[in-house]
Amino acid sequence: MSALIYTVFANRADARAVSARLLDEKFVACANLLGSIEAMFEWEGERGEGEEFAVLFKTHEARLDDAVARLEALHPYDTPAILGWRVEAHGAATADWLAGLTG
């Protein structure tokens, strides 16, 4: 089964560096650098807003928990927002491709 992980970074350089590490270390098979997004958020009792850089990672469900933990360790934010979920519907070719991560 497939899985996805979503997070944001302060800039493209950080997003690319962490994505490359996750790819090199075989935690993910793909990183879609989605680009600049506007963020509005509630943090420590205050309303904030700013620009961030979104990334969507593709992985195999067997690697999801480890990939999330590794992403959290590599992420430059002190408390990064990282969301991962298992995908129940996917194309057969996608499932085969991502299964390669489990060796």
Secondary structure, 3 states (H helix, E strand, C coil): CEEEEEEEECCHHHHHHHHHHHHHCCCCCEEEEEEEEEEEEEECCEEEEEEEEEEEEEEEHHHHHHHHHHHHHHCCCCCCCEEEEEECCCCHHHHHHHHHHHC
